[in-house]
Amino acid sequence: MARKTTAQPDAVASIIEEWRRERPELDTSPLEVLARLHRTFLRYSARLTASVEAHGLSVAGFDVLTALRRAGRPFRRTAGQLADSGLISSAGVTLRIDRLEKDGLIVRERDAEDRRVVRSRLTEEGLAKIDALFAEHLENERRMLAGLSPAECRQLARLLSKLERSITEADAGGAR
């Protein structure tokens, strides 16, 4: 027979209760979602960072390598394309590329037709490293999501996409 457990209030519930006691006139309902999202992100980020650093990479370096891997053969992109590819900010792309090149995971190549264009390309060592690390990364993420059913994961993904759009629209309307 399955044992029934009573869920204890989480940290966010305690925070909300304290605000209700101290400032009952405030609507603290945004904390129900966004404070939990923030706490979840911090835990996720710590696990991601530990996993990536165990392989001698920074999260930023991991992002560059995954962007190059997703590009498909010959696994190369310009610095601008890397910055536009998703998770990498343009400000630090060159520093990340320098470090990955020094580590032998990528090489820079000048375009044969336009010598001004420089592309970063995964080396065989870089390809092997990111293929192994990304498979490990996905398994780590599966473990983190193990408490949710596949249907709940799909629902959460849809809701998070909707939340991102809502935040983007709020940004476009001007932050207060």
N, C-alpha and C positions, 0 to 999 in steps of 0.2 A: 504494500500500500504506500502510495506516495505521501511523503511528509509535507504538510502544508506549512509554509513559512509566512510570517507576517513581515512585510517590508518596513524597515525603519525609515524615518524621514531622512532624506539626503541633506547634504550641506546647503544646497540651494533652498530647500524647504525651510530650513532653520533660519537662513538669512531673510527670506520673505516674511516669516513669522516675526522676526525682530523688527523689520521695517513696519509691519502692520501695527505692532505695539507702539513704536516710536513715532510713526507718521501715518496714522490710519487714513488720512485724507488722500494719500497717494495711491494710484493704481500701479501696483508692482507686477502686474501680469506679464510684461515683457521679460522679466527675469526668469519666468517659468521656462522659456525657450532659450533666450540668449545667454543667460548665466550658465545654464547647463551645456549649451553649445560651446561656450568659452572653456569651461572646465574639461569637457570632453576633448576639445582641441589640444589643450595643454598636455593631457595624458597621452593622446595620440602622438603629438609632436615629440614628447620625451622618448617614447618607444621607437619612433622612426629614427630619431637622432642617434640613439644608442645602437640600433641595428646597423645603420649606415657607417657610423664612426668605427664600429668593430671591424669594418672592411677597409679602414684607412681613408675614408672619404668624408667630406662634409655633405650636408643635405644639399647645398648649392651645387656641389660637384656631381652629386647623384642626379639632380635635376638636369644638368647639362648632358650627362651620359644618357639618361633616358630619352631626352629630346633627340639626340643624335641617333639612338637606336630606333626610335619610332619613325625616323626619316626614311628608313629602308635603305637597301644597298644603293650607293656605297657608304651610307651612314655619315653623311656630311651636311653641314649647314653653315651659313655665314653667321657672324655675331648678331646681326640684326634679326635673322630668322630664328636664332636661338632665343633672343629676347621676346620675340613675338609668339613663340611656340607654346607658351602657357605659364609655367610657374617661375620663370627666371626673369629677374628685373634687369633692364638694360644697363643700369649703373655698374653692376659688378661682373658682367659677362667676361670682359677681358681678363680680369684677375682670376676668375675661375678657369678660363681657358689656359692661362699661363700655368697655373698649378697642375691641371690635368696633363698638359703637355710635358711638364717637368717630370711627372710621374710615369710618363710613357703610355698613357691611356688614350691620348689623341695626338694627332699631328695637324699642323696648319699647312694648307696647300694654296698656292696662288692659282687663279683661273688662267688657263692657257691663252684665252682670247682677250681677257681684260685683267692685266696684272694688278690693278687696284683692288680687285675682289679677292678676298681671302676666306677660305672655308676651313672649318675644323672638321676632322674626320676621325672616327674611332679607329684605333689600332686593333690588331688581333687580340692583344692583351686587354684592351678596353672593352672590346666586344664580349670576350669571355667573362670579364668581371661583371659587366652590367647584366648579362644574361643570367648569371648565377645569383647575383644580388637581387635582381628584380623578382625572380621566382621566390626567393626567400622573403622579400618584401610582401608579395601577395599572400603568402602563407601566414605571415605575421598579421596582416589585415584580416584574413579569414578567422584567425583565433580571436581577434578583437571583436569581430561581429558574431561570434558563436552564440551569444545570448539572444540573437534575433533570428526569426524564421526567414526563409527566402522571401516570402511575401512581405514581411515587415521591412526587410532590406530594400526591396523595390519601392515600397511606400515611402520610406525615409528618404531614399534617393530622389524621388519625385518632389517631396516636400522641401528638401534642402535646395534643389534646383529652383523651386518657386521662391524660397527665402532669398536666395542669391539675387534673383531678378528683382525682388521687392527692395532689397538693400541698394541695388544698382539704381533703381528708379528713385529712391529716396536721395541718393547722392546726386543724381541729375537734377532733382528739384531743389538742391541746395541744402547742405547740412546746417543745422542750427547750433 
